[in-house]
Amino acid sequence: MENVAIIGASPKEDRYSNRAQKMLVTHGYRIFPVTPSGGTIDGENCYLSASDIAEKIDTVTLYVGPKHLAGSIDQIIGLKPKRVIFNPGTEDSQLMKKVQTAGIEVLEACTLVLLATNQF
């Protein structure tokens, strides 16, 4: 089972991160929602930051805008995932280059589309 961190997780059902969480679970992935508000989302305990995750993470999917993401990119790199997915609205060429320089695959894609088309 692949472990997926969702940076910018939200309990709001109209948010793409919430839809992605539900789809990831449906597809059999083990998810690690990250949100500074903590708590739980759909029964899953949330992490306050990426650095709080002790498990091996295979994929990080981003749902945070670049100006908020910049402060946590080193934590994300510290997870040493195989890949980081920059969903629409999260793209930033400098942050993407920093992730790539760390030897991590960068995808500029939509997690929902990747899951729906069996390309995740």
MMTF fields as JSON, N, C-alpha, C and O atoms, coordinates in Angstrom:
{
  "mmtfVersion": "1.0.0",
  "mmtfProducer": "UNKNOWN",
  "numBonds": 479,
  "numAtoms": 480,
  "numGroups": 120,
  "numChains": 1,
  "numModels": 1,
  "chainsPerModel": [1],
  "groupsPerChain": [120],
  "chainIdList": ["A"],
  "bondAtomList": [4, 2, 8, 6, 12, 10, 16, 14, 20, 18, 24, 22, 28, 26, 32, 30, 36, 34, 40, 38, 44, 42, 48, 46, 52, 50, 56, 54, 60, 58, 64, 62, 68, 66, 72, 70, 76, 74, 80, 78, 84, 82, 88, 86, 92, 90, 96, 94, 100, 98, 104, 102, 108, 106, 112, 110, 116, 114, 120, 118, 124, 122, 128, 126, 132, 130, 136, 134, 140, 138, 144, 142, 148, 146, 152, 150, 156, 154, 160, 158, 164, 162, 168, 166, 172, 170, 176, 174, 180, 178, 184, 182, 188, 186, 192, 190, 196, 194, 200, 198, 204, 202, 208, 206, 212, 210, 216, 214, 220, 218, 224, 222, 228, 226, 232, 230, 236, 234, 240, 238, 244, 242, 248, 246, 252, 250, 256, 254, 260, 258, 264, 262, 268, 266, 272, 270, 276, 274, 280, 278, 284, 282, 288, 286, 292, 290, 296, 294, 300, 298, 304, 302, 308, 306, 312, 310, 316, 314, 320, 318, 324, 322, 328, 326, 332, 330, 336, 334, 340, 338, 344, 342, 348, 346, 352, 350, 356, 354, 360, 358, 364, 362, 368, 366, 372, 370, 376, 374, 380, 378, 384, 382, 388, 386, 392, 390, 396, 394, 400, 398, 404, 402, 408, 406, 412, 410, 416, 414, 420, 418, 424, 422, 428, 426, 432, 430, 436, 434, 440, 438, 444, 442, 448, 446, 452, 450, 456, 454, 460, 458, 464, 462, 468, 466, 472, 470, 476, 474],
  "bondOrderList": [1, 1, 1, 1, 1, 1, 1, 1, 1, 1, 1, 1, 1, 1, 1, 1, 1, 1, 1, 1, 1, 1, 1, 1, 1, 1, 1, 1, 1, 1, 1, 1, 1, 1, 1, 1, 1, 1, 1, 1, 1, 1, 1, 1, 1, 1, 1, 1, 1, 1, 1, 1, 1, 1, 1, 1, 1, 1, 1, 1, 1, 1, 1, 1, 1, 1, 1, 1, 1, 1, 1, 1, 1, 1, 1, 1, 1, 1, 1, 1, 1, 1, 1, 1, 1, 1, 1, 1, 1, 1, 1, 1, 1, 1, 1, 1, 1, 1, 1, 1, 1, 1, 1, 1, 1, 1, 1, 1, 1, 1, 1, 1, 1, 1, 1, 1, 1, 1, 1],
  "groupList": [{"groupName": "MET", "atomNameList": ["N", "CA", "C", "O"], "elementList": ["N", "C", "C", "O"], "formalChargeList": [0, 0, 0, 0], "bondAtomList": [1, 0, 2, 1, 3, 2], "bondOrderList": [1, 1, 2], "singleLetterCode": "M", "chemCompType": "L-PEPTIDE LINKING"}, {"groupName": "GLU", "atomNameList": ["N", "CA", "C", "O"], "elementList": ["N", "C", "C", "O"], "formalChargeList": [0, 0, 0, 0], "bondAtomList": [1, 0, 2, 1, 3, 2], "bondOrderList": [1, 1, 2], "singleLetterCode": "E", "chemCompType": "L-PEPTIDE LINKING"}, {"groupName": "ASN", "atomNameList": ["N", "CA", "C", "O"], "elementList": ["N", "C", "C", "O"], "formalChargeList": [0, 0, 0, 0], "bondAtomList": [1, 0, 2, 1, 3, 2], "bondOrderList": [1, 1, 2], "singleLetterCode": "N", "chemCompType": "L-PEPTIDE LINKING"}, {"groupName": "VAL", "atomNameList": ["N", "CA", "C", "O"], "elementList": ["N", "C", "C", "O"], "formalChargeList": [0, 0, 0, 0], "bondAtomList": [1, 0, 2, 1, 3, 2], "bondOrderList": [1, 1, 2], "singleLetterCode": "V", "chemCompType": "L-PEPTIDE LINKING"}, {"groupName": "ALA", "atomNameList": ["N", "CA", "C", "O"], "elementList": ["N", "C", "C", "O"], "formalChargeList": [0, 0, 0, 0], "bondAtomList": [1, 0, 2, 1, 3, 2], "bondOrderList": [1, 1, 2], "singleLetterCode": "A", "chemCompType": "L-PEPTIDE LINKING"}, {"groupName": "ILE", "atomNameList": ["N", "CA", "C", "O"], "elementList": ["N", "C", "C", "O"], "formalChargeList": [0, 0, 0, 0], "bondAtomList": [1, 0, 2, 1, 3, 2], "bondOrderList": [1, 1, 2], "singleLetterCode": "I", "chemCompType": "L-PEPTIDE LINKING"}, {"groupName": "GLY", "atomNameList": ["N", "CA", "C", "O"], "elementList": ["N", "C", "C", "O"], "formalChargeList": [0, 0, 0, 0], "bondAtomList": [1, 0, 2, 1, 3, 2], "bondOrderList": [1, 1, 2], "singleLetterCode": "G", "chemCompType": "PEPTIDE LINKING"}, {"groupName": "SER", "atomNameList": ["N", "CA", "C", "O"], "elementList": ["N", "C", "C", "O"], "formalChargeList": [0, 0, 0, 0], "bondAtomList": [1, 0, 2, 1, 3, 2], "bondOrderList": [1, 1, 2], "singleLetterCode": "S", "chemCompType": "L-PEPTIDE LINKING"}, {"groupName": "PRO", "atomNameList": ["N", "CA", "C", "O"], "elementList": ["N", "C", "C", "O"], "formalChargeList": [0, 0, 0, 0], "bondAtomList": [1, 0, 2, 1, 3, 2], "bondOrderList": [1, 1, 2], "singleLetterCode": "P", "chemCompType": "L-PEPTIDE LINKING"}, {"groupName": "LYS", "atomNameList": ["N", "CA", "C", "O"], "elementList": ["N", "C", "C", "O"], "formalChargeList": [0, 0, 0, 0], "bondAtomList": [1, 0, 2, 1, 3, 2], "bondOrderList": [1, 1, 2], "singleLetterCode": "K", "chemCompType": "L-PEPTIDE LINKING"}, {"groupName": "ASP", "atomNameList": ["N", "CA", "C", "O"], "elementList": ["N", "C", "C", "O"], "formalChargeList": [0, 0, 0, 0], "bondAtomList": [1, 0, 2, 1, 3, 2], "bondOrderList": [1, 1, 2], "singleLetterCode": "D", "chemCompType": "L-PEPTIDE LINKING"}, {"groupName": "ARG", "atomNameList": ["N", "CA", "C", "O"], "elementList": ["N", "C", "C", "O"], "formalChargeList": [0, 0, 0, 0], "bondAtomList": [1, 0, 2, 1, 3, 2], "bondOrderList": [1, 1, 2], "singleLetterCode": "R", "chemCompType": "L-PEPTIDE LINKING"}, {"groupName": "TYR", "atomNameList": ["N", "CA", "C", "O"], "elementList": ["N", "C", "C", "O"], "formalChargeList": [0, 0, 0, 0], "bondAtomList": [1, 0, 2, 1, 3, 2], "bondOrderList": [1, 1, 2], "singleLetterCode": "Y", "chemCompType": "L-PEPTIDE LINKING"}, {"groupName": "GLN", "atomNameList": ["N", "CA", "C", "O"], "elementList": ["N", "C", "C", "O"], "formalChargeList": [0, 0, 0, 0], "bondAtomList": [1, 0, 2, 1, 3, 2], "bondOrderList": [1, 1, 2], "singleLetterCode": "Q", "chemCompType": "L-PEPTIDE LINKING"}, {"groupName": "LEU", "atomNameList": ["N", "CA", "C", "O"], "elementList": ["N", "C", "C", "O"], "formalChargeList": [0, 0, 0, 0], "bondAtomList": [1, 0, 2, 1, 3, 2], "bondOrderList": [1, 1, 2], "singleLetterCode": "L", "chemCompType": "L-PEPTIDE LINKING"}, {"groupName": "THR", "atomNameList": ["N", "CA", "C", "O"], "elementList": ["N", "C", "C", "O"], "formalChargeList": [0, 0, 0, 0], "bondAtomList": [1, 0, 2, 1, 3, 2], "bondOrderList": [1, 1, 2], "singleLetterCode": "T", "chemCompType": "L-PEPTIDE LINKING"}, {"groupName": "HIS", "atomNameList": ["N", "CA", "C", "O"], "elementList": ["N", "C", "C", "O"], "formalChargeList": [0, 0, 0, 0], "bondAtomList": [1, 0, 2, 1, 3, 2], "bondOrderList": [1, 1, 2], "singleLetterCode": "H", "chemCompType": "L-PEPTIDE LINKING"}, {"groupName": "PHE", "atomNameList": ["N", "CA", "C", "O"], "elementList": ["N", "C", "C", "O"], "formalChargeList": [0, 0, 0, 0], "bondAtomList": [1, 0, 2, 1, 3, 2], "bondOrderList": [1, 1, 2], "singleLetterCode": "F", "chemCompType": "L-PEPTIDE LINKING"}, {"groupName": "CYS", "atomNameList": ["N", "CA", "C", "O"], "elementList": ["N", "C", "C", "O"], "formalChargeList": [0, 0, 0, 0], "bondAtomList": [1, 0, 2, 1, 3, 2], "bondOrderList": [1, 1, 2], "singleLetterCode": "C", "chemCompType": "L-PEPTIDE LINKING"}],
  "groupTypeList": [0, 1, 2, 3, 4, 5, 5, 6, 4, 7, 8, 9, 1, 10, 11, 12, 7, 2, 11, 4, 13, 9, 0, 14, 3, 15, 16, 6, 12, 11, 5, 17, 8, 3, 15, 8, 7, 6, 6, 15, 5, 10, 6, 1, 2, 18, 12, 14, 7, 4, 7, 10, 5, 4, 1, 9, 5, 10, 15, 3, 15, 14, 12, 3, 6, 8, 9, 16, 14, 4, 6, 7, 5, 10, 13, 5, 5, 6, 14, 9, 8, 9, 11, 3, 5, 17, 2, 8, 6, 15, 1, 10, 7, 13, 14, 0, 9, 9, 3, 13, 15, 4, 6, 5, 1, 3, 14, 1, 4, 18, 15, 14, 3, 14, 14, 4, 15, 2, 13, 17],
  "groupIdList": [1, 2, 3, 4, 5, 6, 7, 8, 9, 10, 11, 12, 13, 14, 15, 16, 17, 18, 19, 20, 21, 22, 23, 24, 25, 26, 27, 28, 29, 30, 31, 32, 33, 34, 35, 36, 37, 38, 39, 40, 41, 42, 43, 44, 45, 46, 47, 48, 49, 50, 51, 52, 53, 54, 55, 56, 57, 58, 59, 60, 61, 62, 63, 64, 65, 66, 67, 68, 69, 70, 71, 72, 73, 74, 75, 76, 77, 78, 79, 80, 81, 82, 83, 84, 85, 86, 87, 88, 89, 90, 91, 92, 93, 94, 95, 96, 97, 98, 99, 100, 101, 102, 103, 104, 105, 106, 107, 108, 109, 110, 111, 112, 113, 114, 115, 116, 117, 118, 119, 120],
  "secStructList": [7, 7, 3, 3, 3, 3, 3, 6, 7, 7, 1, 7, 6, 6, 1, 2, 2, 2, 2, 2, 2, 2, 2, 2, 2, 2, 6, 6, 7, 3, 3, 3, 3, 3, 7, 6, 6, 7, 1, 3, 3, 6, 6, 3, 3, 7, 5, 1, 1, 4, 4, 4, 7, 7, 1, 7, 7, 1, 3, 3, 3, 3, 7, 1, 7, 2, 2, 2, 2, 4, 4, 4, 2, 2, 2, 2, 2, 2, 6, 7, 7, 1, 3, 3, 3, 3, 7, 6, 6, 7, 7, 7, 2, 2, 2, 2, 2, 2, 2, 2, 2, 6, 6, 7, 3, 3, 3, 3, 1, 7, 2, 2, 2, 2, 2, 2, 6, 6, 7, 7],
  "xCoordList": [0.845, 0.0, 0.89, 1.827, 0.589, 1.367, 0.845, -0.363, 1.778, 1.437, 1.476, 2.445, 0.401, 0.277, -0.008, -0.981, 0.85, 0.622, -0.146, 0.194, -1.185, -2.009, -1.734, -2.239, -0.937, -0.591, -1.671, -1.871, -2.363, -3.488, -4.813, -5.797, -4.828, -6.064, -7.154, -6.863, -8.396, -9.513, -10.73, -11.02, -11.445, -12.684, -13.853, -14.914, -13.658, -14.729, -14.897, -13.963, -16.088, -16.335, -16.248, -16.12, -16.313, -16.202, -14.754, -14.502, -13.813, -12.392, -11.815, -12.161, -10.933, -10.322, -9.485, -9.412, -8.855, -8.06, -8.944, -8.516, -10.161, -11.09, -11.535, -11.613, -11.824, -12.21, -11.064, -11.279, -9.839, -8.669, -8.5, -8.205, -8.683, -8.554, -9.537, -9.165, -10.779, -11.796, -11.439, -11.575, -10.982, -10.63, -9.417, -9.381, -8.427, -7.235, -7.594, -7.103, -8.443, -8.877, -9.644, -9.427, -10.541, -11.313, -10.409, -10.712, -9.298, -8.351, -7.345, -6.442, -7.495, -6.666, -5.367, -4.506, -5.212, -4.002, -4.161, -5.266, -3.061, -3.049, -2.702, -1.67, -3.55, -3.384, -2.945, -3.229, -2.236, -1.73, -2.091, -1.308, -3.279, -3.702, -2.894, -2.681, -2.454, -1.676, -2.426, -2.715, -2.739, -3.4, -3.041, -3.037, -2.742, -2.36, -3.48, -3.225, -4.708, -5.816, -5.942, -6.679, -5.229, -5.243, -6.613, -7.385, -6.901, -8.181, -8.222, -7.209, -9.421, -9.604, -10.413, -11.193, -10.201, -10.992, -11.443, -10.624, -12.746, -13.324, -12.718, -12.443, -12.517, -12.012, -10.509, -9.988, -9.794, -8.33, -7.712, -8.066, -6.789, -6.084, -5.229, -4.558, -5.252, -4.47, -3.154, -3.047, -2.172, -0.87, -0.792, -1.297, -0.162, -0.055, 0.956, 0.826, 1.963, 2.959, 3.511, 3.359, 4.145, 4.72, 5.784, 5.951, 6.5, 7.571, 7.042, 7.816, 5.753, 5.152, 4.899, 4.606, 5.009, 4.75, 5.99, 7.072, 5.824, 6.949, 7.029, 8.072, 5.95, 5.893, 6.624, 6.82, 7.023, 7.603, 6.497, 5.446, 6.729, 5.753, 6.241, 7.383, 5.364, 5.691, 5.404, 6.192, 4.258, 3.82, 3.312, 2.644, 3.642, 3.074, 2.243, 2.727, 0.991, 0.143, -0.188, -0.611, 0.012, -0.065, -1.363, -1.818, -1.951, -3.162, -3.012, -3.965, -1.805, -1.504, -0.852, 0.027, -1.273, -0.69, 0.786, 1.249, 1.532, 2.981, 3.443, 4.444, 2.743, 3.221, 3.121, 3.895, 2.187, 2.07, 2.939, 3.342, 3.213, 3.982, 5.475, 6.162, 5.974, 7.413, 7.988, 9.102, 7.248, 7.732, 7.802, 8.466, 7.136, 7.133, 7.79, 7.759, 8.384, 8.96, 10.114, 10.287, 10.902, 12.002, 11.477, 12.085, 10.348, 9.72, 9.249, 9.39, 8.692, 8.213, 9.394, 9.327, 10.457, 11.66, 12.206, 12.704, 12.114, 12.581, 11.849, 12.377, 10.639, 9.889, 10.509, 10.257, 11.319, 11.972, 10.989, 11.188, 9.921, 8.976, 9.589, 10.595, 8.964, 9.394, 8.999, 9.712, 7.84, 7.346, 6.495, 5.94, 6.413, 5.55, 4.672, 5.166, 3.363, 2.411, 2.0, 1.415, 2.316, 1.892, 0.561, 0.533, -0.538, -1.868, -2.08, -1.355, -3.064, -3.325, -3.465, -4.184, -2.753, -2.78, -1.652, -1.464, -0.893, 0.215, 1.568, 2.599, 1.579, 2.82, 3.675, 3.172, 4.973, 5.945, 7.279, 7.789, 7.839, 9.03, 10.215, 10.964, 10.4, 11.514, 11.332, 12.284, 10.126, 9.865, 9.981, 10.497, 9.494, 9.581, 11.037, 11.413, 11.85, 13.269, 13.955, 14.8, 13.601, 14.189, 13.878, 14.74, 12.648, 12.245, 13.016, 13.522, 13.105, 13.843, 15.318, 15.911, 15.909, 17.321, 17.571, 18.675, 16.556, 16.664, 16.513, 16.552, 16.34, 16.231, 14.834, 14.656, 13.847, 12.451, 11.736, 11.876, 10.973, 10.198, 9.127, 8.453, 8.979, 7.957, 6.952, 7.322, 5.681, 4.601, 3.762, 3.351, 3.513, 2.585, 1.307, 1.138, 0.405, -0.764, -1.879, -1.706, -3.01, -4.159, -4.323, -4.527, -4.234, -4.369, -5.699, -5.75, -6.772, -8.089, -8.118, -8.674, -7.522, -7.475, -6.585, -6.945, -5.427, -4.533, -5.238, -5.091, -5.99, -6.724, -7.836, -8.013, -8.582, -9.72, -9.287, -10.059, -8.066, -7.581, -6.561, -5.864, -6.485, -5.563, -4.114, -3.369, -3.708, -2.33, -1.593, -0.438, -2.256, -1.657, -0.517, 0.125],
  "yCoordList": [-1.182, 0.0, 1.245, 1.351, 2.164, 3.396, 4.44, 4.586, 5.174, 6.241, 7.583, 7.906, 8.373, 9.656, 10.751, 10.671, 11.772, 12.944, 13.981, 14.269, 14.535, 15.558, 16.874, 17.101, 17.731, 19.009, 20.024, 20.33, 20.541, 21.439, 20.706, 21.108, 19.621, 18.839, 19.729, 20.661, 19.429, 20.24, 19.368, 18.432, 19.677, 18.96, 19.444, 18.82, 20.561, 21.13, 20.284, 20.128, 19.747, 18.811, 19.428, 18.7, 20.747, 21.383, 21.653, 22.162, 21.32, 21.534, 20.344, 19.192, 20.641, 19.58, 18.647, 17.449, 19.18, 18.32, 17.293, 16.161, 17.676, 16.751, 15.676, 14.497, 16.097, 15.135, 14.163, 12.963, 14.702, 13.842, 12.842, 11.672, 13.285, 12.375, 11.215, 10.055, 11.533, 10.487, 9.521, 8.305, 10.076, 9.242, 8.372, 7.204, 8.933, 8.163, 6.976, 5.866, 7.211, 6.13, 5.07, 3.873, 5.514, 4.596, 3.723, 2.556, 4.301, 3.573, 2.756, 2.143, 2.744, 1.879, 2.471, 1.741, 3.788, 4.425, 4.755, 5.017, 4.739, 5.151, 6.632, 7.032, 7.441, 8.883, 9.498, 8.989, 10.625, 11.387, 12.851, 13.59, 13.282, 14.662, 15.63, 15.388, 16.724, 17.742, 19.066, 19.555, 19.64, 20.93, 21.592, 20.926, 22.884, 23.549, 23.61, 23.909, 23.334, 23.34, 22.02, 21.942, 20.975, 19.689, 19.023, 19.222, 18.24, 17.547, 16.288, 15.617, 15.978, 14.81, 15.212, 16.164, 14.457, 14.625, 13.233, 12.354, 13.046, 11.745, 10.615, 9.529, 10.887, 9.868, 9.681, 8.864, 10.417, 10.325, 11.445, 12.613, 11.083, 12.094, 12.943, 12.427, 14.253, 15.181, 15.51, 15.469, 15.832, 16.259, 17.773, 18.337, 18.425, 19.882, 20.354, 21.45, 19.527, 19.851, 18.561, 17.486, 18.677, 17.498, 16.851, 15.632, 17.65, 17.105, 16.241, 15.522, 16.294, 15.459, 14.018, 13.152, 13.76, 12.422, 11.555, 11.89, 10.441, 9.539, 8.397, 7.755, 8.137, 7.041, 7.408, 8.586, 6.393, 6.601, 7.081, 6.447, 8.183, 8.743, 8.504, 8.816, 7.946, 7.667, 8.863, 9.193, 9.508, 10.634, 11.745, 11.496, 12.974, 14.159, 14.858, 15.123, 15.164, 15.92, 17.249, 17.294, 18.33, 19.677, 20.389, 20.384, 21.007, 21.808, 23.129, 23.622, 23.693, 24.946, 25.869, 25.446, 27.124, 28.091, 28.318, 28.13, 28.725, 28.881, 29.768, 29.452, 30.865, 31.756, 31.087, 31.412, 30.166, 29.429, 28.17, 27.67, 27.679, 26.451, 26.659, 25.753, 27.847, 28.122, 27.793, 27.279, 28.082, 27.844, 26.383, 26.043, 25.515, 24.093, 23.183, 21.96, 23.775, 22.938, 22.089, 20.954, 22.606, 21.813, 20.627, 19.557, 20.817, 19.702, 18.631, 17.437, 19.056, 18.118, 17.344, 16.125, 18.045, 17.381, 16.415, 15.343, 16.788, 15.942, 14.617, 13.664, 14.542, 13.279, 12.276, 11.074, 12.779, 11.968, 11.113, 9.909, 11.755, 11.001, 10.684, 11.271, 9.745, 9.445, 10.583, 10.894, 11.208, 12.274, 13.262, 12.952, 14.461, 15.517, 15.978, 16.306, 16.001, 16.445, 17.884, 18.164, 18.785, 20.177, 20.286, 20.351, 20.305, 20.421, 21.843, 22.756, 22.045, 23.38, 24.416, 24.211, 25.53, 26.594, 26.518, 27.45, 25.421, 25.274, 25.41, 25.397, 25.542, 25.543, 26.766, 27.88, 26.526, 27.582, 27.036, 26.054, 27.663, 27.113, 26.984, 26.012, 27.927, 27.851, 26.694, 25.968, 26.521, 25.425, 24.079, 23.114, 24.027, 22.784, 22.411, 21.243, 23.406, 23.151, 22.672, 21.778, 23.252, 22.848, 21.381, 20.641, 20.97, 19.577, 18.662, 17.619, 19.048, 18.25, 18.139, 17.07, 19.215, 19.217, 18.235, 17.708, 17.994, 17.033, 15.591, 14.653, 15.417, 14.076, 13.488, 12.273, 14.357, 13.921, 14.269, 15.376, 13.314, 13.553, 14.604, 14.573, 15.529, 16.567, 16.348, 16.187, 16.345, 16.277, 17.534, 17.91, 18.173, 19.285, 18.692, 18.608, 18.28, 17.506, 17.656, 18.291, 17.067, 17.059, 15.649, 14.693, 15.532, 14.229, 13.57, 12.364, 14.354, 13.798, 13.186, 12.106, 13.874, 13.363, 12.121, 11.135, 12.166, 11.006, 9.769, 8.672, 9.944, 8.821, 8.347, 7.144, 9.28, 8.934, 8.213, 7.444, 8.454, 7.84, 6.727, 6.29, 6.278, 5.207, 5.504, 4.598, 6.753, 7.162, 7.555, 7.979, 7.415, 7.829, 6.9, 7.076],
  "zCoordList": [0.0, 0.0, 0.0, 0.791, -0.878, -0.988, -0.014, 0.169, 0.617, 1.555, 0.843, 0.156, 1.014, 0.34, 1.367, 2.117, 1.394, 2.238, 1.428, 0.28, 2.043, 1.399, 2.126, 3.226, 1.509, 2.117, 1.74, 0.564, 2.761, 2.517, 2.595, 1.975, 3.365, 3.54, 4.145, 4.894, 3.813, 4.299, 4.589, 3.843, 5.678, 5.959, 5.097, 5.083, 4.373, 3.547, 2.289, 1.502, 2.113, 1.018, -0.365, -1.35, -0.471, -1.788, -2.191, -3.284, -1.33, -1.624, -2.383, -2.117, -3.329, -4.118, -3.251, -3.524, -2.213, -1.337, -0.63, -0.404, -0.282, 0.358, -0.628, -0.285, -1.85, -2.89, -3.166, -3.337, -3.207, -3.444, -2.304, -2.547, -1.079, 0.062, -0.066, 0.104, -0.362, -0.513, -1.651, -1.51, -2.775, -3.931, -3.646, -4.036, -2.97, -2.622, -1.735, -1.943, -0.756, 0.142, -0.645, -0.457, -1.527, -2.366, -3.233, -3.485, -3.684, -4.531, -3.72, -4.29, -2.401, -1.574, -1.059, -0.568, -1.166, -0.66, 0.821, 1.296, 1.531, 2.934, 2.94, 2.4, 3.544, 3.447, 4.775, 5.86, 4.63, 5.763, 5.527, 4.932, 5.992, 5.772, 6.644, 7.832, 6.029, 6.737, 6.64, 5.548, 7.81, 7.878, 9.207, 10.242, 9.196, 10.438, 11.471, 12.638, 11.064, 12.024, 12.777, 13.76, 12.328, 13.026, 12.986, 12.048, 14.003, 14.092, 13.254, 13.055, 12.762, 11.908, 10.681, 10.707, 9.606, 8.384, 7.979, 7.713, 7.935, 7.579, 8.414, 7.903, 9.7, 10.611, 10.597, 11.356, 9.753, 9.675, 10.51, 10.351, 11.399, 12.173, 11.259, 10.365, 11.483, 10.678, 11.375, 12.6, 10.57, 11.051, 10.911, 9.94, 11.874, 11.84, 10.8, 10.254, 10.527, 9.51, 8.924, 9.504, 7.781, 7.123, 7.993, 7.964, 8.762, 9.603, 10.741, 11.373, 11.013, 12.068, 11.609, 12.433, 10.323, 9.793, 9.985, 9.502, 10.692, 10.959, 9.947, 9.826, 9.225, 8.258, 6.968, 6.669, 6.213, 4.892, 3.954, 3.854, 3.278, 2.341, 0.918, 0.58, 0.09, -1.309, -2.211, -3.098, -1.968, -2.795, -1.889, -0.886, -2.264, -1.623, -2.673, -3.774, -2.348, -3.259, -2.591, -1.436, -3.342, -2.786, -3.126, -4.269, -2.094, -2.241, -1.485, -0.881, -1.527, -0.847, -1.86, -2.61, -1.888, -2.808, -2.535, -1.411, -3.571, -3.455, -2.297, -1.654, -2.016, -0.946, 0.428, 1.327, 0.598, 1.862, 1.849, 2.9, 0.674, 0.516, 0.759, 1.232, 0.437, 0.527, 1.908, 2.004, 2.967, 4.322, 4.714, 5.693, 3.979, 4.353, 3.314, 3.454, 2.271, 1.211, 1.743, 1.298, 2.678, 3.234, 4.044, 4.045, 4.733, 5.459, 4.482, 4.748, 3.357, 2.345, 1.758, 1.603, 1.438, 0.926, 1.971, 1.627, 3.245, 4.335, 4.442, 5.015, 3.899, 3.893, 2.914, 3.003, 1.985, 0.955, 0.152, -0.011, -0.349, -1.175, -2.533, -2.932, -3.231, -4.604, -5.537, -6.492, -5.246, -6.118, -5.34, -4.285, -5.898, -5.374, -6.525, -7.604, -6.288, -7.301, -6.989, -5.943, -7.914, -7.817, -8.553, -9.782, -7.808, -8.388, -8.913, -8.518, -9.796, -10.334, -9.207, -8.229, -9.385, -8.389, -7.375, -6.593, -7.371, -6.425, -7.097, -6.423, -8.419, -9.183, -8.856, -8.717, -8.739, -8.548, -9.047, -8.509, -10.061, -10.706, -9.745, -9.833, -8.843, -7.898, -6.916, -6.629, -6.407, -5.471, -6.174, -5.611, -7.413, -8.18, -8.432, -8.33, -8.761, -9.004, -7.725, -7.773, -6.601, -5.317, -5.018, -4.543, -5.296, -5.084, -6.035, -5.621, -7.296, -8.284, -7.924, -8.069, -7.464, -7.075, -5.929, -5.788, -5.12, -4.02, -4.512, -3.716, -5.832, -6.402, -6.358, -6.447, -6.221, -6.124, -7.434, -7.954, -7.953, -9.176, -8.91, -7.88, -9.846, -9.763, -10.885, -12.048, -10.518, -11.508, -11.387, -10.29, -12.493, -12.545, -13.125, -14.341, -12.224, -12.643, -11.614, -10.573, -11.925, -11.021, -10.461, -11.209, -9.153, -8.5, -8.853, -9.094, -8.885, -9.201, -10.599, -10.798, -11.558, -12.933, -13.004, -13.647, -12.344, -12.341, -11.782, -12.321, -10.72, -10.123, -11.051, -11.246, -11.621, -12.48, -13.752, -14.325, -14.191, -15.438, -15.182, -16.098, -13.93, -13.533, -13.88, -14.252, -13.762, -14.009, -12.735, -12.788, -11.597, -10.33, -9.976, -8.94]
}
